[in-house]
């Protein structure tokens, strides 16, 4: 059986703080690095107040601080942002309203690469951002 995106979102993962094995992106070898689960990313996005946005880098910084790390793994965040966005789209397809899904538009904008890959696309993200008074 093929897993849904919501199944992936809710799959318990091995998360925690690990020592970065090497330097990559803005992570320095040896830094305490949070490797979050998809659920942790979803929960954090849901905690961002309406009308407030942050880019993926700010999200990574805030998650790291919340969990006592210096950085959050940029690769893991990329995967999990996609999972959260896809699961949110599944929820929309099941009849949930935008107010009931993870507000990924507070982290993604119409130009973010993850937005282009997501099934609801840039127009939906731009419309939700506009509704909340955020730049499209």
Secondary structure by P-SEA (a helix, b strand, c coil): ccccaaaaaacccccccccccccccccccccccccccaaaaaaaaaaccccccccaaaaaaaaaaaaccccccaaaaaaaaaaaaaaaaaaaaacccccccccccccccccccccccccccaaaaaaaaaaacccc
